[in-house]
C-alpha cells in the first residue's frame, strides 16, 4: 500500500483566528487517521506562479486514509469553523512507491 500526501497551499488568509481554530480542531482528527506532518509554515521561497503563503504537507498511511479523514464528520466540523477564514488549495497525492 502506497502512502499518500495531503498538500495544502493557502492562497490567502482572511482571518488568522479562524485558521487557528480550524487547526486546533483538525489536528487531532487528522492524527486519528495516521497523519504525520512533514512541514507547515510560510513558503521559504516561491517560484513560477507560486505564492509565498502558508503550505502544509502531511503524510498518511494510504490515500484511503487521507480521503476518509477529509470526509469524516470531525474534519468537516473543522472546515465549518474555518469557513471563509482562508482560501486554500488541497490536493491528495499518492507516493511514487
NORFEN-V751071 format. One record per residue. N is the residue number from 1. SS is DSSP state (H for helix, E for strand, - for the rest). PSI is psi in whole degrees, -180 to 180 (* if undefined). Layout:
N|SS|PSI, N|SS|PSI
This chain:
1|-|128, 2|-|146, 3|-|166, 4|E|155, 5|E|133, 6|E|114, 7|E|118, 8|E|123, 9|E|135, 10|E|111, 11|E|-38, 12|E|152, 13|E|113, 14|-|-33, 15|-|96, 16|H|-30, 17|H|-39, 18|H|-37, 19|H|-43, 20|H|-41, 21|H|-41, 22|H|-48, 23|H|-39, 24|H|-34, 25|H|-42, 26|H|-38, 27|H|-54, 28|H|-37, 29|H|-46, 30|H|-36, 31|H|-34, 32|H|-22, 33|-|14, 34|-|16, 35|-|138, 36|E|120, 37|E|130, 38|E|-36, 39|E|153, 40|E|137, 41|E|-177, 42|E|146, 43|-|133, 44|-|-38, 45|-|142, 46|-|129, 47|-|164, 48|-|-121, 49|-|12, 50|-|154, 51|-|143, 52|-|54, 53|-|-177, 54|E|139, 55|E|139, 56|E|129, 57|E|122, 58|E|142, 59|E|138, 60|E|154, 61|-|-30, 62|-|165, 63|H|-38, 64|H|-39, 65|H|-42, 66|H|-43, 67|H|-44, 68|H|-39, 69|H|-53, 70|H|-41, 71|H|-4, 72|-|152, 73|H|-38, 74|H|-43, 75|H|-38, 76|H|-34, 77|H|-40, 78|H|-41, 79|H|-36, 80|H|-35, 81|H|-39, 82|H|-44, 83|-|-118, 84|-|22, 85|-|-19, 86|E|154, 87|E|119, 88|E|162, 89|E|116, 90|E|131, 91|E|137, 92|E|128, 93|E|134, 94|E|149, 95|-|156, 96|-|-43, 97|-|*
